[in-house]
Amino acid sequence: MTESYWNARYGAYIKCPVPNCNHVGSVITKAHCRLVHGMDRAEVRKKYGFPENVSKLNRKQIETMKKRGSRL
Ligand SMILES: [Zn+2]
C-alpha cells in the first residue's frame, strides 16, 4: 500500500516531491500529477520519491506555499 504516502494524516500537509512544484495539500491527487507533471503517481514516485511531509511548517508558511503553487 503506497497509497497512504500521497495522503497526509488528518490536519497534516504534504508537499509534491517534484522539484520546483510547490503544491502543498492534505493530498497529492492523481489529477495533480497527471495534469501538472504529465505523469502518474507511480512515475512521480520513481523519479522523485514520495511527497515530503511539511506538517512541521507553521500554518502561515503552508498558506504561502499553497498560494505560490496554486496551479492545481
Ligand atoms: Zn507537483
N, CA, C, O and the ligand as a Tripos MOL2 file, in Angstrom:
@<TRIPOS>MOLECULE
protein
  289   287    73     0     0
PROTEIN
NO_CHARGES

@<TRIPOS>ATOM
      1 N           0.8250   -1.2190    0.0000 N.3       1 MET1
      2 CA          0.0000    0.0000    0.0000 C.3       1 MET1
      3 C           0.8530    1.2610    0.0000 C.2       1 MET1
      4 O           1.3060    1.7110    1.0520 O.2       1 MET1
      5 N           1.0660    1.8170   -1.1590 N.am      2 THR2
      6 CA          1.8150    3.0790   -1.2160 C.3       2 THR2
      7 C           0.8500    4.2540   -1.2240 C.2       2 THR2
      8 O           1.2610    5.4090   -1.1090 O.2       2 THR2
      9 N          -0.4050    3.9570   -1.3560 N.am      3 GLU3
     10 CA         -1.4300    4.9930   -1.4960 C.3       3 GLU3
     11 C          -1.3700    6.0170   -0.3570 C.2       3 GLU3
     12 O          -1.5510    7.2150   -0.5750 O.2       3 GLU3
     13 N          -1.1140    5.5260    0.8570 N.am      4 SER4
     14 CA         -1.1700    6.4070    2.0190 C.3       4 SER4
     15 C          -0.0740    7.4750    1.9970 C.2       4 SER4
     16 O          -0.1960    8.5070    2.6570 O.2       4 SER4
     17 N           0.9780    7.2280    1.2500 N.am      5 TYR5
     18 CA          2.0390    8.2360    1.1650 C.3       5 TYR5
     19 C           1.5660    9.5170    0.4860 C.2       5 TYR5
     20 O           2.1430   10.5900    0.6650 O.2       5 TYR5
     21 N           0.5260    9.3760   -0.2790 N.am      6 TRP6
     22 CA          0.0300   10.5340   -1.0320 C.3       6 TRP6
     23 C          -1.0720   11.2590   -0.2800 C.2       6 TRP6
     24 O          -1.6220   12.2490   -0.7630 O.2       6 TRP6
     25 N          -1.3840   10.7680    0.8820 N.am      7 ASN7
     26 CA         -2.3870   11.4190    1.7170 C.3       7 ASN7
     27 C          -1.7730   11.7640    3.0640 C.2       7 ASN7
     28 O          -1.2100   10.9020    3.7390 O.2       7 ASN7
     29 N          -1.8820   13.0140    3.4480 N.am      8 ALA8
     30 CA         -1.3690   13.3910    4.7530 C.3       8 ALA8
     31 C          -2.3470   12.9160    5.8210 C.2       8 ALA8
     32 O          -3.5280   12.6920    5.5540 O.2       8 ALA8
     33 N          -1.8360   12.7720    7.0100 N.am      9 ARG9
     34 CA         -2.7400   12.4520    8.1030 C.3       9 ARG9
     35 C          -3.6290   13.6490    8.3830 C.2       9 ARG9
     36 O          -3.3360   14.7660    7.9550 O.2       9 ARG9
     37 N          -4.7000   13.4130    9.0920 N.am     10 TYR10
     38 CA         -5.6450   14.4840    9.3670 C.3      10 TYR10
     39 C          -4.9470   15.6950    9.9860 C.2      10 TYR10
     40 O          -4.2310   15.5770   10.9800 O.2      10 TYR10
     41 N          -5.1680   16.8380    9.3880 N.am     11 GLY11
     42 CA         -4.5760   18.0600    9.9170 C.3      11 GLY11
     43 C          -3.1400   18.2870    9.4850 C.2      11 GLY11
     44 O          -2.5400   19.3030    9.8340 O.2      11 GLY11
     45 N          -2.5810   17.3460    8.7250 N.am     12 ALA12
     46 CA         -1.1970   17.4730    8.2920 C.3      12 ALA12
     47 C          -1.1510   17.8260    6.8060 C.2      12 ALA12
     48 O          -2.1580   17.7610    6.1010 O.2      12 ALA12
     49 N           0.0420   18.2010    6.3540 N.am     13 TYR13
     50 CA          0.2030   18.5510    4.9500 C.3      13 TYR13
     51 C           1.4140   17.8630    4.3580 C.2      13 TYR13
     52 O           2.3990   17.5880    5.0430 O.2      13 TYR13
     53 N           1.3160   17.5940    3.0800 N.am     14 ILE14
     54 CA          2.4580   17.0560    2.3520 C.3      14 ILE14
     55 C           2.7110   17.9240    1.1270 C.2      14 ILE14
     56 O           1.8370   18.6490    0.6520 O.2      14 ILE14
     57 N           3.9300   17.8220    0.6400 N.am     15 LYS15
     58 CA          4.3420   18.6440   -0.4980 C.3      15 LYS15
     59 C           4.7130   17.7210   -1.6490 C.2      15 LYS15
     60 O           5.3550   16.6870   -1.4640 O.2      15 LYS15
     61 N           4.2930   18.1210   -2.8320 N.am     16 CYS16
     62 CA          4.6260   17.3640   -4.0380 C.3      16 CYS16
     63 C           6.1470   17.2160   -4.1580 C.2      16 CYS16
     64 O           6.8760   18.1940   -3.9900 O.2      16 CYS16
     65 N           6.6320   16.0010   -4.4480 N.am     17 PRO17
     66 CA          8.0760   15.7600   -4.4870 C.3      17 PRO17
     67 C           8.7790   16.3110   -5.7260 C.2      17 PRO17
     68 O          10.0090   16.3190   -5.7770 O.2      17 PRO17
     69 N           8.0380   16.7610   -6.7040 N.am     18 VAL18
     70 CA          8.6670   17.2510   -7.9340 C.3      18 VAL18
     71 C           9.3500   18.5880   -7.6670 C.2      18 VAL18
     72 O           8.7380   19.4980   -7.1090 O.2      18 VAL18
     73 N          10.6240   18.7100   -8.0670 N.am     19 PRO19
     74 CA         11.3420   19.9730   -7.8400 C.3      19 PRO19
     75 C          10.6120   21.1320   -8.5070 C.2      19 PRO19
     76 O          10.0360   20.9820   -9.5850 O.2      19 PRO19
     77 N          10.6440   22.2570   -7.8680 N.am     20 ASN20
     78 CA         10.0060   23.4740   -8.3690 C.3      20 ASN20
     79 C           8.4900   23.4380   -8.3320 C.2      20 ASN20
     80 O           7.8370   24.3900   -8.7590 O.2      20 ASN20
     81 N           7.9380   22.3810   -7.8410 N.am     21 CYS21
     82 CA          6.4950   22.3410   -7.6620 C.3      21 CYS21
     83 C           6.2130   22.5940   -6.1900 C.2      21 CYS21
     84 O           6.6490   21.8340   -5.3260 O.2      21 CYS21
     85 N           5.5020   23.6360   -5.9180 N.am     22 ASN22
     86 CA          5.2270   23.9830   -4.5280 C.3      22 ASN22
     87 C           3.8250   23.5810   -4.1140 C.2      22 ASN22
     88 O           3.2400   24.1620   -3.2000 O.2      22 ASN22
     89 N           3.3100   22.6040   -4.7810 N.am     23 HIS23
     90 CA          1.9650   22.1670   -4.4390 C.3      23 HIS23
     91 C           1.9530   21.5230   -3.0520 C.2      23 HIS23
     92 O           2.6590   20.5490   -2.7880 O.2      23 HIS23
     93 N           1.1420   22.0910   -2.1900 N.am     24 VAL24
     94 CA          1.0180   21.5690   -0.8340 C.3      24 VAL24
     95 C          -0.4480   21.3000   -0.5630 C.2      24 VAL24
     96 O          -1.3100   22.0980   -0.9280 O.2      24 VAL24
     97 N          -0.7230   20.2050    0.0600 N.am     25 GLY25
     98 CA         -2.1080   19.9200    0.3960 C.3      25 GLY25
     99 C          -2.2080   18.7360    1.3200 C.2      25 GLY25
    100 O          -1.1990   18.1470    1.7070 O.2      25 GLY25
    101 N          -3.4180   18.3930    1.6710 N.am     26 SER26
    102 CA         -3.5950   17.2220    2.5140 C.3      26 SER26
    103 C          -3.5460   15.9670    1.6550 C.2      26 SER26
    104 O          -3.4600   14.8530    2.1730 O.2      26 SER26
    105 N          -3.6020   16.1530    0.3430 N.am     27 VAL27
    106 CA         -3.4670   15.0150   -0.5680 C.3      27 VAL27
    107 C          -2.8190   15.4970   -1.8570 C.2      27 VAL27
    108 O          -3.1150   16.5910   -2.3370 O.2      27 VAL27
    109 N          -1.9290   14.6710   -2.4170 N.am     28 ILE28
    110 CA         -1.4080   14.9310   -3.7580 C.3      28 ILE28
    111 C          -2.2150   14.0370   -4.6830 C.2      28 ILE28
    112 O          -2.0550   12.8160   -4.6770 O.2      28 ILE28
    113 N          -3.0630   14.6360   -5.4600 N.am     29 THR29
    114 CA         -4.0120   13.8440   -6.2330 C.3      29 THR29
    115 C          -3.3810   13.2820   -7.4980 C.2      29 THR29
    116 O          -2.3640   13.7710   -7.9900 O.2      29 THR29
    117 N          -4.0250   12.2320   -8.0060 N.am     30 LYS30
    118 CA         -3.6080   11.6810   -9.2950 C.3      30 LYS30
    119 C          -3.7530   12.7380  -10.3710 C.2      30 LYS30
    120 O          -2.9290   12.8320  -11.2800 O.2      30 LYS30
    121 N          -4.8100   13.5350  -10.2610 N.am     31 ALA31
    122 CA         -5.0590   14.5790  -11.2520 C.3      31 ALA31
    123 C          -3.9340   15.6070  -11.2500 C.2      31 ALA31
    124 O          -3.5230   16.0850  -12.3070 O.2      31 ALA31
    125 N          -3.4370   15.9450  -10.0590 N.am     32 HIS32
    126 CA         -2.3230   16.8890   -9.9850 C.3      32 HIS32
    127 C          -1.1170   16.3390  -10.7430 C.2      32 HIS32
    128 O          -0.5390   17.0320  -11.5810 O.2      32 HIS32
    129 N          -0.7430   15.1120  -10.4540 N.am     33 CYS33
    130 CA          0.4300   14.5050  -11.1100 C.3      33 CYS33
    131 C           0.2450   14.4560  -12.6150 C.2      33 CYS33
    132 O           1.1730   14.7350  -13.3750 O.2      33 CYS33
    133 N          -0.9430   14.1050  -13.0350 N.am     34 ARG34
    134 CA         -1.1780   13.9570  -14.4630 C.3      34 ARG34
    135 C          -1.2500   15.2960  -15.1720 C.2      34 ARG34
    136 O          -0.6370   15.4790  -16.2240 O.2      34 ARG34
    137 N          -1.9870   16.2220  -14.6070 N.am     35 LEU35
    138 CA         -2.2130   17.4910  -15.3020 C.3      35 LEU35
    139 C          -1.0180   18.4230  -15.2100 C.2      35 LEU35
    140 O          -0.6880   19.1120  -16.1750 O.2      35 LEU35
    141 N          -0.3680   18.4490  -14.0530 N.am     36 VAL36
    142 CA          0.7360   19.3850  -13.8690 C.3      36 VAL36
    143 C           2.0550   18.7970  -14.3480 C.2      36 VAL36
    144 O           2.8930   19.5060  -14.9050 O.2      36 VAL36
    145 N           2.2340   17.5020  -14.1290 N.am     37 HIS37
    146 CA          3.5350   16.9040  -14.4480 C.3      37 HIS37
    147 C           3.4810   15.8980  -15.5950 C.2      37 HIS37
    148 O           4.5220   15.4440  -16.0710 O.2      37 HIS37
    149 N           2.2860   15.5500  -16.0360 N.am     38 GLY38
    150 CA          2.1500   14.6140  -17.1440 C.3      38 GLY38
    151 C           2.6070   13.2020  -16.8080 C.2      38 GLY38
    152 O           3.0030   12.4390  -17.6890 O.2      38 GLY38
    153 N           2.5480   12.8660  -15.5320 N.am     39 MET39
    154 CA          2.9650   11.5300  -15.0970 C.3      39 MET39
    155 C           1.9160   10.9940  -14.1380 C.2      39 MET39
    156 O           1.1500   11.7530  -13.5450 O.2      39 MET39
    157 N           1.8940    9.6710  -13.9940 N.am     40 ASP40
    158 CA          1.0350    9.1810  -12.9220 C.3      40 ASP40
    159 C           1.8470    9.1230  -11.6290 C.2      40 ASP40
    160 O           3.0580    9.3440  -11.6320 O.2      40 ASP40
    161 N           1.1690    8.8280  -10.5420 N.am     41 ARG41
    162 CA          1.8530    8.9280   -9.2460 C.3      41 ARG41
    163 C           3.0200    7.9450   -9.1400 C.2      41 ARG41
    164 O           4.0350    8.2430   -8.5090 O.2      41 ARG41
    165 N           2.8690    6.7770   -9.7580 N.am     42 ALA42
    166 CA          3.9490    5.7870   -9.7020 C.3      42 ALA42
    167 C           5.2050    6.3360  -10.3780 C.2      42 ALA42
    168 O           6.3180    6.1270   -9.8950 O.2      42 ALA42
    169 N           5.0230    7.0270  -11.4770 N.am     43 GLU43
    170 CA          6.1720    7.6010  -12.1890 C.3      43 GLU43
    171 C           6.8150    8.7270  -11.3820 C.2      43 GLU43
    172 O           8.0380    8.8340  -11.2930 O.2      43 GLU43
    173 N           5.9660    9.5550  -10.8040 N.am     44 VAL44
    174 CA          6.4880   10.6400   -9.9640 C.3      44 VAL44
    175 C           7.3030   10.0570   -8.8110 C.2      44 VAL44
    176 O           8.3820   10.5540   -8.4880 O.2      44 VAL44
    177 N           6.7820    9.0120   -8.2050 N.am     45 ARG45
    178 CA          7.4840    8.4040   -7.0740 C.3      45 ARG45
    179 C           8.8240    7.8170   -7.5100 C.2      45 ARG45
    180 O           9.8320    7.9760   -6.8210 O.2      45 ARG45
    181 N           8.8300    7.1440   -8.6490 N.am     46 LYS46
    182 CA         10.0580    6.5430   -9.1530 C.3      46 LYS46
    183 C          11.1230    7.6090   -9.3910 C.2      46 LYS46
    184 O          12.2940    7.4120   -9.0680 O.2      46 LYS46
    185 N          10.7100    8.7240   -9.9490 N.am     47 LYS47
    186 CA         11.6690    9.7810  -10.2900 C.3      47 LYS47
    187 C          12.0590   10.6320   -9.1000 C.2      47 LYS47
    188 O          13.2300   10.9740   -8.9330 O.2      47 LYS47
    189 N          11.0860   10.9750   -8.2740 N.am     48 TYR48
    190 CA         11.3400   11.9970   -7.2540 C.3      48 TYR48
    191 C          11.1000   11.5320   -5.8270 C.2      48 TYR48
    192 O          11.3990   12.2560   -4.8770 O.2      48 TYR48
    193 N          10.5690   10.3400   -5.6730 N.am     49 GLY49
    194 CA         10.2930    9.8560   -4.3270 C.3      49 GLY49
    195 C           8.9020   10.2370   -3.8570 C.2      49 GLY49
    196 O           8.0840   10.7530   -4.6200 O.2      49 GLY49
    197 N           8.6570    9.9730   -2.6000 N.am     50 PHE50
    198 CA          7.3400   10.2390   -2.0470 C.3      50 PHE50
    199 C           7.2040   11.7020   -1.6480 C.2      50 PHE50
    200 O           8.2000   12.4080   -1.4850 O.2      50 PHE50
    201 N           5.9790   12.1430   -1.4940 N.am     51 PRO51
    202 CA          5.7640   13.5230   -1.0310 C.3      51 PRO51
    203 C           6.4260   13.7660    0.3170 C.2      51 PRO51
    204 O           6.5560   12.8710    1.1520 O.2      51 PRO51
    205 N           6.8260   14.9790    0.4840 N.am     52 GLU52
    206 CA          7.5230   15.3860    1.6990 C.3      52 GLU52
    207 C           6.4930   15.8230    2.7280 C.2      52 GLU52
    208 O           5.5480   16.5420    2.4040 O.2      52 GLU52
    209 N           6.6750   15.3950    3.9460 N.am     53 ASN53
    210 CA          5.7690   15.8330    4.9990 C.3      53 ASN53
    211 C           6.1810   17.2360    5.4540 C.2      53 ASN53
    212 O           7.3080   17.4460    5.9030 O.2      53 ASN53
    213 N           5.2770   18.1700    5.3340 N.am     54 VAL54
    214 CA          5.6070   19.5490    5.7010 C.3      54 VAL54
    215 C           4.7850   20.0100    6.8990 C.2      54 VAL54
    216 O           4.6030   21.2080    7.1160 O.2      54 VAL54
    217 N           4.3030   19.0680    7.6560 N.am     55 SER55
    218 CA          3.4490   19.4120    8.7920 C.3      55 SER55
    219 C           4.1770   20.2290    9.8490 C.2      55 SER55
    220 O           3.5540   20.9040   10.6680 O.2      55 SER55
    221 N           5.5070   20.1580    9.8200 N.am     56 LYS56
    222 CA          6.2660   20.9130   10.8190 C.3      56 LYS56
    223 C           6.2670   22.4010   10.5300 C.2      56 LYS56
    224 O           6.5250   23.2190   11.4130 O.2      56 LYS56
    225 N           5.9730   22.7440    9.2790 N.am     57 LEU57
    226 CA          5.8730   24.1560    8.9530 C.3      57 LEU57
    227 C           4.6570   24.7430    9.6630 C.2      57 LEU57
    228 O           3.6840   24.0420    9.9390 O.2      57 LEU57
    229 N           4.7280   26.0170    9.9470 N.am     58 ASN58
    230 CA          3.5450   26.6010   10.5590 C.3      58 ASN58
    231 C           2.5140   26.9500    9.4840 C.2      58 ASN58
    232 O           2.8050   26.9530    8.2880 O.2      58 ASN58
    233 N           1.3360   27.2360    9.9430 N.am     59 ARG59
    234 CA          0.2110   27.4420    9.0450 C.3      59 ARG59
    235 C           0.4770   28.5530    8.0250 C.2      59 ARG59
    236 O           0.0710   28.4620    6.8660 O.2      59 ARG59
    237 N           1.1550   29.5840    8.4740 N.am     60 LYS60
    238 CA          1.4280   30.7160    7.5820 C.3      60 LYS60
    239 C           2.3320   30.2920    6.4280 C.2      60 LYS60
    240 O           2.0920   30.6570    5.2770 O.2      60 LYS60
    241 N           3.3630   29.5270    6.7390 N.am     61 GLN61
    242 CA          4.2760   29.0600    5.6960 C.3      61 GLN61
    243 C           3.5520   28.1820    4.6930 C.2      61 GLN61
    244 O           3.7930   28.2590    3.4880 O.2      61 GLN61
    245 N           2.6640   27.3470    5.2070 N.am     62 ILE62
    246 CA          1.9160   26.4540    4.3300 C.3      62 ILE62
    247 C           0.9780   27.2600    3.4420 C.2      62 ILE62
    248 O           0.8640   26.9840    2.2470 O.2      62 ILE62
    249 N           0.3140   28.2430    4.0100 N.am     63 GLU63
    250 CA         -0.5830   29.0710    3.2070 C.3      63 GLU63
    251 C           0.1830   29.7870    2.1060 C.2      63 GLU63
    252 O          -0.3040   29.8980    0.9800 O.2      63 GLU63
    253 N           1.3740   30.2710    2.4220 N.am     64 THR64
    254 CA          2.1970   30.9510    1.4330 C.3      64 THR64
    255 C           2.5710   29.9980    0.3070 C.2      64 THR64
    256 O           2.5080   30.3640   -0.8670 O.2      64 THR64
    257 N           2.9560   28.7840    0.6590 N.am     65 MET65
    258 CA          3.3160   27.8040   -0.3530 C.3      65 MET65
    259 C           2.1250   27.4430   -1.2200 C.2      65 MET65
    260 O           2.2440   27.2910   -2.4360 O.2      65 MET65
    261 N           0.9860   27.3080   -0.5810 N.am     66 LYS66
    262 CA         -0.2270   26.9600   -1.3080 C.3      66 LYS66
    263 C          -0.5570   28.0310   -2.3490 C.2      66 LYS66
    264 O          -0.9380   27.7240   -3.4780 O.2      66 LYS66
    265 N          -0.4030   29.2870   -1.9450 N.am     67 LYS67
    266 CA         -0.7140   30.3880   -2.8600 C.3      67 LYS67
    267 C           0.2500   30.3770   -4.0390 C.2      67 LYS67
    268 O          -0.1500   30.5630   -5.1890 O.2      67 LYS67
    269 N           1.5220   30.1580   -3.7340 N.am     68 ARG68
    270 CA          2.5280   30.1580   -4.7910 C.3      68 ARG68
    271 C           2.3170   28.9990   -5.7650 C.2      68 ARG68
    272 O           2.5120   29.1370   -6.9720 O.2      68 ARG68
    273 N           1.9240   27.8810   -5.2230 N.am     69 GLY69
    274 CA          1.8140   26.6780   -6.0580 C.3      69 GLY69
    275 C           0.3820   26.3060   -6.3490 C.2      69 GLY69
    276 O           0.0410   25.1250   -6.4090 O.2      69 GLY69
    277 N          -0.4510   27.2980   -6.5290 N.am     70 SER70
    278 CA         -1.8820   27.0190   -6.6100 C.3      70 SER70
    279 C          -2.3500   26.7010   -8.0120 C.2      70 SER70
    280 O          -3.5070   26.9480   -8.3500 O.2      70 SER70
    281 N          -1.4730   26.1580   -8.8280 N.am     71 ARG71
    282 CA         -1.8860   25.8350  -10.1860 C.3      71 ARG71
    283 C          -2.8480   24.6600  -10.2320 C.2      71 ARG71
    284 O          -3.5610   24.4750  -11.2180 O.2      71 ARG71
    285 N          -2.8710   23.8880   -9.1990 N.am     72 LEU72
    286 CA         -3.8500   22.8080   -9.0590 C.3      72 LEU72
    287 C          -3.5200   22.0400   -7.8040 C.2      72 LEU72
    288 O          -4.2090   21.0760   -7.4710 O.2      72 LEU72
    289 ZN          3.5080   18.7250   -8.3030 Zn       73 ZN73
@<TRIPOS>BOND
     1     1     2 1
     2     2     3 1
     3     3     4 2
     4     3     5 am
     5     5     6 1
     6     6     7 1
     7     7     8 2
     8     7     9 am
     9     9    10 1
    10    10    11 1
    11    11    12 2
    12    11    13 am
    13    13    14 1
    14    14    15 1
    15    15    16 2
    16    15    17 am
    17    17    18 1
    18    18    19 1
    19    19    20 2
    20    19    21 am
    21    21    22 1
    22    22    23 1
    23    23    24 2
    24    23    25 am
    25    25    26 1
    26    26    27 1
    27    27    28 2
    28    27    29 am
    29    29    30 1
    30    30    31 1
    31    31    32 2
    32    31    33 am
    33    33    34 1
    34    34    35 1
    35    35    36 2
    36    35    37 am
    37    37    38 1
    38    38    39 1
    39    39    40 2
    40    39    41 am
    41    41    42 1
    42    42    43 1
    43    43    44 2
    44    43    45 am
    45    45    46 1
    46    46    47 1
    47    47    48 2
    48    47    49 am
    49    49    50 1
    50    50    51 1
    51    51    52 2
    52    51    53 am
    53    53    54 1
    54    54    55 1
    55    55    56 2
    56    55    57 am
    57    57    58 1
    58    58    59 1
    59    59    60 2
    60    59    61 am
    61    61    62 1
    62    62    63 1
    63    63    64 2
    64    63    65 am
    65    65    66 1
    66    66    67 1
    67    67    68 2
    68    67    69 am
    69    69    70 1
    70    70    71 1
    71    71    72 2
    72    71    73 am
    73    73    74 1
    74    74    75 1
    75    75    76 2
    76    75    77 am
    77    77    78 1
    78    78    79 1
    79    79    80 2
    80    79    81 am
    81    81    82 1
    82    82    83 1
    83    83    84 2
    84    83    85 am
    85    85    86 1
    86    86    87 1
    87    87    88 2
    88    87    89 am
    89    89    90 1
    90    90    91 1
    91    91    92 2
    92    91    93 am
    93    93    94 1
    94    94    95 1
    95    95    96 2
    96    95    97 am
    97    97    98 1
    98    98    99 1
    99    99   100 2
   100    99   101 am
   101   101   102 1
   102   102   103 1
   103   103   104 2
   104   103   105 am
   105   105   106 1
   106   106   107 1
   107   107   108 2
   108   107   109 am
   109   109   110 1
   110   110   111 1
   111   111   112 2
   112   111   113 am
   113   113   114 1
   114   114   115 1
   115   115   116 2
   116   115   117 am
   117   117   118 1
   118   118   119 1
   119   119   120 2
   120   119   121 am
   121   121   122 1
   122   122   123 1
   123   123   124 2
   124   123   125 am
   125   125   126 1
   126   126   127 1
   127   127   128 2
   128   127   129 am
   129   129   130 1
   130   130   131 1
   131   131   132 2
   132   131   133 am
   133   133   134 1
   134   134   135 1
   135   135   136 2
   136   135   137 am
   137   137   138 1
   138   138   139 1
   139   139   140 2
   140   139   141 am
   141   141   142 1
   142   142   143 1
   143   143   144 2
   144   143   145 am
   145   145   146 1
   146   146   147 1
   147   147   148 2
   148   147   149 am
   149   149   150 1
   150   150   151 1
   151   151   152 2
   152   151   153 am
   153   153   154 1
   154   154   155 1
   155   155   156 2
   156   155   157 am
   157   157   158 1
   158   158   159 1
   159   159   160 2
   160   159   161 am
   161   161   162 1
   162   162   163 1
   163   163   164 2
   164   163   165 am
   165   165   166 1
   166   166   167 1
   167   167   168 2
   168   167   169 am
   169   169   170 1
   170   170   171 1
   171   171   172 2
   172   171   173 am
   173   173   174 1
   174   174   175 1
   175   175   176 2
   176   175   177 am
   177   177   178 1
   178   178   179 1
   179   179   180 2
   180   179   181 am
   181   181   182 1
   182   182   183 1
   183   183   184 2
   184   183   185 am
   185   185   186 1
   186   186   187 1
   187   187   188 2
   188   187   189 am
   189   189   190 1
   190   190   191 1
   191   191   192 2
   192   191   193 am
   193   193   194 1
   194   194   195 1
   195   195   196 2
   196   195   197 am
   197   197   198 1
   198   198   199 1
   199   199   200 2
   200   199   201 am
   201   201   202 1
   202   202   203 1
   203   203   204 2
   204   203   205 am
   205   205   206 1
   206   206   207 1
   207   207   208 2
   208   207   209 am
   209   209   210 1
   210   210   211 1
   211   211   212 2
   212   211   213 am
   213   213   214 1
   214   214   215 1
   215   215   216 2
   216   215   217 am
   217   217   218 1
   218   218   219 1
   219   219   220 2
   220   219   221 am
   221   221   222 1
   222   222   223 1
   223   223   224 2
   224   223   225 am
   225   225   226 1
   226   226   227 1
   227   227   228 2
   228   227   229 am
   229   229   230 1
   230   230   231 1
   231   231   232 2
   232   231   233 am
   233   233   234 1
   234   234   235 1
   235   235   236 2
   236   235   237 am
   237   237   238 1
   238   238   239 1
   239   239   240 2
   240   239   241 am
   241   241   242 1
   242   242   243 1
   243   243   244 2
   244   243   245 am
   245   245   246 1
   246   246   247 1
   247   247   248 2
   248   247   249 am
   249   249   250 1
   250   250   251 1
   251   251   252 2
   252   251   253 am
   253   253   254 1
   254   254   255 1
   255   255   256 2
   256   255   257 am
   257   257   258 1
   258   258   259 1
   259   259   260 2
   260   259   261 am
   261   261   262 1
   262   262   263 1
   263   263   264 2
   264   263   265 am
   265   265   266 1
   266   266   267 1
   267   267   268 2
   268   267   269 am
   269   269   270 1
   270   270   271 1
   271   271   272 2
   272   271   273 am
   273   273   274 1
   274   274   275 1
   275   275   276 2
   276   275   277 am
   277   277   278 1
   278   278   279 1
   279   279   280 2
   280   279   281 am
   281   281   282 1
   282   282   283 1
   283   283   284 2
   284   283   285 am
   285   285   286 1
   286   286   287 1
   287   287   288 2
@<TRIPOS>SUBSTRUCTURE
     1 MET1         2 RESIDUE 1 A MET
     2 THR2         6 RESIDUE 1 A THR
     3 GLU3        10 RESIDUE 1 A GLU
     4 SER4        14 RESIDUE 1 A SER
     5 TYR5        18 RESIDUE 1 A TYR
     6 TRP6        22 RESIDUE 1 A TRP
     7 ASN7        26 RESIDUE 1 A ASN
     8 ALA8        30 RESIDUE 1 A ALA
     9 ARG9        34 RESIDUE 1 A ARG
    10 TYR10       38 RESIDUE 1 A TYR
    11 GLY11       42 RESIDUE 1 A GLY
    12 ALA12       46 RESIDUE 1 A ALA
    13 TYR13       50 RESIDUE 1 A TYR
    14 ILE14       54 RESIDUE 1 A ILE
    15 LYS15       58 RESIDUE 1 A LYS
    16 CYS16       62 RESIDUE 1 A CYS
    17 PRO17       66 RESIDUE 1 A PRO
    18 VAL18       70 RESIDUE 1 A VAL
    19 PRO19       74 RESIDUE 1 A PRO
    20 ASN20       78 RESIDUE 1 A ASN
    21 CYS21       82 RESIDUE 1 A CYS
    22 ASN22       86 RESIDUE 1 A ASN
    23 HIS23       90 RESIDUE 1 A HIS
    24 VAL24       94 RESIDUE 1 A VAL
    25 GLY25       98 RESIDUE 1 A GLY
    26 SER26      102 RESIDUE 1 A SER
    27 VAL27      106 RESIDUE 1 A VAL
    28 ILE28      110 RESIDUE 1 A ILE
    29 THR29      114 RESIDUE 1 A THR
    30 LYS30      118 RESIDUE 1 A LYS
    31 ALA31      122 RESIDUE 1 A ALA
    32 HIS32      126 RESIDUE 1 A HIS
    33 CYS33      130 RESIDUE 1 A CYS
    34 ARG34      134 RESIDUE 1 A ARG
    35 LEU35      138 RESIDUE 1 A LEU
    36 VAL36      142 RESIDUE 1 A VAL
    37 HIS37      146 RESIDUE 1 A HIS
    38 GLY38      150 RESIDUE 1 A GLY
    39 MET39      154 RESIDUE 1 A MET
    40 ASP40      158 RESIDUE 1 A ASP
    41 ARG41      162 RESIDUE 1 A ARG
    42 ALA42      166 RESIDUE 1 A ALA
    43 GLU43      170 RESIDUE 1 A GLU
    44 VAL44      174 RESIDUE 1 A VAL
    45 ARG45      178 RESIDUE 1 A ARG
    46 LYS46      182 RESIDUE 1 A LYS
    47 LYS47      186 RESIDUE 1 A LYS
    48 TYR48      190 RESIDUE 1 A TYR
    49 GLY49      194 RESIDUE 1 A GLY
    50 PHE50      198 RESIDUE 1 A PHE
    51 PRO51      202 RESIDUE 1 A PRO
    52 GLU52      206 RESIDUE 1 A GLU
    53 ASN53      210 RESIDUE 1 A ASN
    54 VAL54      214 RESIDUE 1 A VAL
    55 SER55      218 RESIDUE 1 A SER
    56 LYS56      222 RESIDUE 1 A LYS
    57 LEU57      226 RESIDUE 1 A LEU
    58 ASN58      230 RESIDUE 1 A ASN
    59 ARG59      234 RESIDUE 1 A ARG
    60 LYS60      238 RESIDUE 1 A LYS
    61 GLN61      242 RESIDUE 1 A GLN
    62 ILE62      246 RESIDUE 1 A ILE
    63 GLU63      250 RESIDUE 1 A GLU
    64 THR64      254 RESIDUE 1 A THR
    65 MET65      258 RESIDUE 1 A MET
    66 LYS66      262 RESIDUE 1 A LYS
    67 LYS67      266 RESIDUE 1 A LYS
    68 ARG68      270 RESIDUE 1 A ARG
    69 GLY69      274 RESIDUE 1 A GLY
    70 SER70      278 RESIDUE 1 A SER
    71 ARG71      282 RESIDUE 1 A ARG
    72 LEU72      286 RESIDUE 1 A LEU
    73 ZN73       289 GROUP 0 **** ****
